[in-house]
Amino acid sequence: MLALSRKKGEALIINNDVEITVLEVKGEQVKLGINAPKDVAVYRKEVYDQIQEANKAASNVAGVEELADLLK
C-alpha cells in the first residue's frame, strides 16, 4: 500500500484520468473529491464489499450445470 500525505486542496492522480482531491479535514474525518471518467466505477469500500457479497450469493443460487439443464 502506498501512503501519501496531502493537505487541503492538494490532489493525486491515478492512471492519468482519476483525480482525488482533499476538500476538507475536520478532526479525524477527511472529505475527498473524486474526478473520474463515467466508465470508472467509484464506490465506498463498505458498499463495494456488499455488492461483491450480493454478486457471490446470486451466483450460488444456481450452478452452471443447473442453468444448462434448464436451457435443454
Secondary structure as UniProt FT lines:
FT   TURN            8..9
FT   STRAND          11..14
FT   TURN            15..17
FT   STRAND          18..26
FT   TURN            27..28
FT   STRAND          29..35
FT   TURN            38..39
FT   HELIX           45..59
FT   TURN            60..61
FT   HELIX           64..71
//
